[in-house]
Amino acid sequence: QVQLVESGGGLVQAGGSLRLSCAASGILFRIYAMGWYRQTPGKQRELVAGITNAGSTNYVDSVKGRFTISRDNAKNTVYLQMNSLKTEVTAVYYCNEALSPFGYWGQGTQVTVSS
């Protein structure tokens, strides 16, 4: 059974950085494209960054140049390095399969950016 455990969120001032981690289990991690999603109250969850099983990456325009997604297949972990944080990125962040999300979602990790 798939399990996704996100961590690394917190409260940070605008301009600061955070590194999110997502540990996956119960799947053959290396074959999947993985992504980081975010959700704010009243809005749908949106994909902000994705990485293919070959390591190609893509980002939503609003985070390009500031966020970097990476993966470590040996650790079944996907990361999101978030730099130059802005208040508008405040959300709960989740990881999941980037093309066709698994039915299971982890608890997410809260990122709060203060001005």
C-alpha positions in Angstrom: 0.0 0.0 0.0 1.4 3.4 -1.0 2.4 5.7 1.8 3.6 9.3 1.3 5.1 11.2 4.3 5.8 14.9 3.8 8.0 16.9 6.1 10.1 20.1 6.2 7.4 22.8 6.3 7.3 25.6 8.8 7.0 29.3 9.4 9.5 31.4 7.5 9.9 35.1 6.7 9.5 36.3 3.2 12.8 35.9 1.3 13.7 32.8 3.3 14.1 29.2 2.2 12.7 25.8 3.1 13.4 22.3 1.9 10.5 19.9 1.8 11.0 16.1 1.8 8.6 13.3 0.9 9.4 9.7 1.7 7.5 7.2 -0.3 6.9 3.5 0.5 4.8 0.7 -1.0 5.6 1.6 -4.6 8.4 1.1 -7.0 9.4 4.7 -6.6 12.0 4.9 -9.4 9.5 4.3 -12.2 7.1 7.1 -11.3 7.1 10.7 -12.1 6.7 12.6 -8.9 5.3 16.0 -8.1 4.7 18.5 -5.4 1.3 19.9 -5.1 -0.1 22.7 -2.9 -3.5 23.6 -1.6 -4.9 26.6 0.2 -8.3 26.8 1.8 -11.2 26.9 -0.7 -9.0 26.1 -3.7 -8.2 23.0 -5.5 -4.9 21.3 -5.1 -2.5 22.3 -7.8 0.7 20.8 -9.1 3.6 23.2 -8.7 6.6 21.1 -9.7 7.2 17.7 -11.3 10.1 15.4 -12.0 10.1 12.5 -14.3 11.6 9.1 -13.6 14.5 10.2 -15.8 15.0 13.4 -13.8 13.4 16.0 -16.2 11.7 18.7 -14.3 8.9 21.2 -14.8 7.4 24.0 -12.8 4.4 26.2 -12.7 5.4 29.7 -13.9 5.0 31.4 -10.5 7.7 29.3 -8.9 10.2 29.0 -11.8 13.7 30.1 -10.8 12.8 29.9 -7.1 11.8 26.2 -6.5 13.9 23.2 -7.4 12.5 19.6 -7.3 14.8 16.7 -7.0 14.7 13.0 -6.2 16.8 10.3 -4.6 15.7 7.0 -5.9 17.9 5.1 -3.4 16.0 6.8 -0.6 12.6 6.7 -2.2 12.4 10.4 -1.5 11.5 13.5 -3.5 12.5 17.0 -2.4 11.4 20.6 -3.0 13.9 23.3 -2.4 12.1 26.6 -2.0 14.1 29.8 -2.1 13.2 33.5 -2.1 9.9 32.6 -0.5 6.9 34.9 -1.0 3.8 35.2 1.2 1.6 33.9 -1.7 3.2 30.4 -1.5 1.7 29.8 1.9 -0.2 26.5 1.6 -0.2 22.9 2.6 2.2 21.0 0.3 1.8 17.4 -0.7 3.7 15.0 -2.9 2.2 12.5 -5.2 2.5 10.9 -8.6 2.8 13.8 -11.1 0.8 12.5 -14.0 -1.9 10.4 -12.4 -1.9 10.8 -8.6 -2.3 7.8 -6.4 -5.6 7.6 -4.6 -3.8 8.0 -1.3 -2.6 11.5 -0.1 -0.3 12.0 2.8 -1.0 14.5 5.6 1.0 17.2 3.8 3.3 19.8 5.3 2.3 23.4 6.1 4.4 26.2 4.7 3.7 29.6 6.0 5.5 32.6 4.8 5.2 35.8 6.8 5.8 39.3 5.5 
